[in-house]
Structures are given as structure tokens and as C-alpha cells.
Amino acid sequence: MNNNRLKFLKILLYVAVGVILVRLFMIQIVQKSEWVAKAEAQHTMENTIKAKRGEIYMMDGNEPVAVVLNEQVYTIAVDPMMVDEKELKDVIFTKDLEKNLTVGLDDVLEDRARRYMIVAKNVSREQAKKIEEKDPVGVWLTATTKRVYPEGTLAARLLGFVNEDGEGQYGVEGSLDEELAGKDGMLKTVADVNHVALSIGNDNIKIPAEDGKNVVLSVDRNIQANVERILAQKMAEFGKDQASALVMNPRNGTVLAMVNLPAYDPANYGNVDGAEVYVNRVTSDPYEPASVCKGFTFATGIDLGAINAQTTFYNNGYEMVDGWMIKNSTYGQANLLGTRTIQEAFNWSLNTGSMYALRAIGGDETQITEKGRKILYDYFVNHFGLGQETGIELFEAKGLINDPVEGDGRDSMYANMTFGQNLMVTMIQVASGYSALINGGEYYAPTIVKGYMENGTLVEKEPIGPVRRAVKEETSAQMREMLWGTRSSQRLYGIDRDGYYIGGKTGTAQVIRNGAYSMDEWVATYIGFGGRTGEMPEYLAMVRIWKDGETTGAEQYAMPVFNDISNYLIDYLKIKPGA
């Protein structure tokens, strides 16, 4: 009996030794690298060195002024393996830090094998100092920043915001996030058994952080603020609840103001009714701008020599195209019927005039041709940049210019496109194309970044010349005169100051509802330029205003906004009257 027990015990001993040997073999040979890594983790501290996010500036005349700043705050991280539960309760998980906590105490204690866990963000300097004084084990404070917007809601939908994870969202913060964010660094240090960093060892690694760039926008803070003021006043006066505006220098494509209302507070970006309030409609919301596009149609015909301002056509009040009646907004107005000039078509926004121009472009005054459609498409897309991304340093939508050949009803579609319906374009596309119409014919890619602040000095970007020639210089000269003539025609007479050369065009677009154009909902647009008589235009401004479910006519609503903006710009830019 005793012998059997001894044999059994020997067998158990051999099995135990075998298990130990197999385990040792697995640890020392097969899983060596894994266990070495675990051992190193026991005595290695690894911290992220946060890069400082770049600040954002606007121009105040000739001086950059910060409109987005950084405020130093702290992130609290812990080592769950080393922390003391009571210390965490007394120092970190307190009423004072309740709003800053990102996890609960149970989350920290759930897995003690973890070595790094962020437990609180945006902790103030005062709060951080209290924690430092108590010096809890396994707790680190890392200095970081949060965004501060000293101008409140100014240019909110242009600037965007930074979310809780430090990521730029919407606007400049989103589109230039990589430049602004910089690159985080890393500090990896060998520590002793008490988790105190040692200054020696081949395993010490320090990769410095690369701070983000301080971006300077071409936007003038004063123009931005005053255009917002004007837009808000007119919205209240007219009872409209949506509006956008854009001011550019047509001589080089730089943006001086970009406004979208209603706005929001980027410092409290979550306090909104919906995400649509974040959208920059100037660059990211394609729409049908209506008769402002007559400028592009007429410029195409003039550039090809097919028409000029005094070319005549017969206005019957409507045209039948592909079996559809396409009418003028003045349909039934007898005093406009009969033989009219292209200039009169521009003045009174006669759709029959722009449809005539399309026929003339195609070489057949009696009908719209495939040739005419192809040429108009080429000018709209490749000359004026409609339906294409402009390259501005912001998120932008492409829009849509329909194919001139493929698909049914191309003639009626292109007939409507001549006066800005049946296409989808953004305000920045239209304004950039119009700049080419009035600046001598050169297309400049729009830009909103003027340069960067380096060591307190503005370093401007290398200026980029024109991308292409959109139209001949003579065509541009004729278009300036036609736009001036349109604004100066009888119904608009007397709204501008003497000595200033101001032109512009209205656009009142029907909105598609339930698959058809509504007669009860319109969007109003006005685009115009201004400057000293006898000189090239110094500014271009575009306005869009509307309210869902209501009719909003351009002459009654958008043009008065432009008038106020134009008068302000003349004074602010100190443009002297010409002879």
C-alpha cells in the first residue's frame, strides 16, 4: 500500500516538474519577447508631449489680430496599476472635478493591468495646483490647451470649433486641422520600483512636439463684423431667418469677409438646435442662384463674337423648348414685348434674352443646338469654374453642371441654365467667376489664408497669379459696362453715389419642392462690384437671403443688403470718388 502511494507521489512530482519545465520553455523561449515587454512595462513611463495648437488671426486693416486663442488647461492621466483607490476618491473623483471627468472610478479600477488612462480634461490651473500639492501616486498632470474665441460668435461658421478630443470641426478649424494641430511628441523614460523617472538608460526616448502653425486669414475683422451687423439688421427688418454674404477683392481672389447667419458660439458648440448651423453655406451649400448666371451666358456669347450689348432679339414673353413653356418673370408685361436688346434683357432679367444668346452661341438663332450646349458647358465649367471645387482652403462642395449631351431634355435644361436654374453652384464659385468677368478677364483661385504668424511677425504666402484667362479683356470691359448699365437702369436709378462705378445683378430662384419648382418659395441673390469711376473694381460682394416656405425677391431683399455693404466698403476702404 505504501509502495503504491510512493509511486503515485513520484508520478505527480514528475508531472509537476514537467509542467514547470514546459512553462519555463514557453516563457523563456517561445514567449520571450512578450514577457520582456511586460517586464519593461513595469519600469517604463511613457507620456505624450502635446503639441500646441496654432492660433487663428484675422486682419485689422494692415495688422493681424488673434480671433482664436489657446488657454492653458490640464489633462489628468493615471496608472491604474499604481494608484490608490482612497487617494483617487479624495483628490480626483471629487465634486470640484465632476464636470471635467471623462471616466468613472470603477472604470479605472476595472483593469489594474493598464498603465495609462486619461480620467479628466480641461482642468484649470487652480484645480491642477491643488492636485499637485497632494502629490497622489500614479497620477500625472499634462499641460494642454483649450480653444478660446474672444470675439464670441463673430465668423463662427467660417472659423469652426475644436471638439472634446482636440479635433478641428467645420470651418477653418476643420479644413486646416492638420496645420493647426501640429504633431505630438513622446517621452519614454525608465523608472525605478517607485515609478520615479531615472535619467540614465538606453531606453530613454524623447521626441519633441511640433507645434501647429498660427494661421492668418485674409478676412478683415472690421469688414466681417460690419457685414454681419448689416445682414442681421436686414434679416430682422425683412423677417428672413437665413442669409449669407461674401466680400472679395476681384483683382486677386482674396476673401475679405465670409458671413453666414444665424451663427453660434464656438466655445459652446454643443448648444445648438442642429448641425446645419455649423455649415458654411458660402462654400458648402450648392444652390440655384438664378439670373445672376445671365452674366456668364452673355459673357460667353460676347467672348465668341456671337452677341454684344446692342444685339437685338424678339421678346415674346416666353419660349417653348422641348414642349415646355419657359417664361420671363415679367411675363404679361406688355411694355417689354417686342424687339429688345441684350442690354435690356440684362436690365429687366428677360429669360428670353439669355435663351436667345444660347441659340446664337450655337450658330442657329432659331433653335438650341448641341454645339451651343457644349460651348456653354465649356465656359461655365472650364472658364468660370462653376460646378467645380475652387481650391479655397475650406471644405467646399462641387455642385453640378449637367452634361450637355447625355440625358433627355437637354435643350430645355440648358435653356434654364442660361438664367441660373437646373444647375447647382456655390456662392464662392459664382463670386470667383464674376471676379473674372470684371477684373479684365483673369480667373484667380479664391483664397482665405494670407499667411502665418512666426515669432510675432506675419509671413505672407507667396502670391499666386491668375489660374487662367476666362474671357478676353474686351469682353470683361463690356461686362463691366453691362453690369453698371443694369444697376443704373431706370428702376434702379439713384441708389449709388456720384463718382463711383458700381454694377450688379439680381437673381430670384424658385426652389424645388416635391420634385417641382415651387411658386411659393424663392431665394434672393445679388452680386455686384464697386470702385472709383474710371478704375478697376476694388471689391465684389455677393448676398443670399431667404426663409423656407416664403417668396424672397432679389430686388426687394438681396439688393438692399448689397447697397448697405457697398456704401460701408466705400467708406472703410477709403475709396475716393472719380471724375
FENUR-V641552 format. One line per field, one symbol per residue. ss: DSSP state (a for helix, b for strand, c for the rest). A space follows every 10 residues. Layout:
BEGIN
ss=???
END
This chain:
BEGIN
ss=caaaaaaaaa aaaaaaaaaa aaaaaaaaaa caaaaaaaaa aacbbbbbbc cccccbbbbb ccbbbbbbbb bbbbbbbbcc ccccaaaaaa aaccaaaccc bcccaaaaaa ccccccbbbb bbbcaaaaaa aaaaccccbb bbbbbbbbcc cccccaaaac bbcccccbbc aaaaacaaaa acbcbbbbbb bcccccbccc ccccbbbccb cccbbbbbbb aaaaaaaaaa aaaaaaaacc cbbbbbbbbc cccbbbbbbb bccccaaacc ccccaaaacc aaaaccbcca aaaaaaaaaa aaaccccccc cbbbbccbbb bccbbbbccc cccaaacbbb baaaaaaccc aaaaaaaaaa acccccccca aaaaaaaaaa aaaccccccc cccccccccb ccccccccca aaaaaaaccc cccbbcaaaa aaaaaaaacc cbbcccbcbb bbbbccbbbb cccccccbbc ccaaaaaaaa aaaaaaaaca aacccccccb ccbbbbbbbb bbbccbbbbb bbbbbbbbbb cbccccccbb bbbbbbcccc cccaaaaaaa aaaaaaaaaa aaccccccc
END
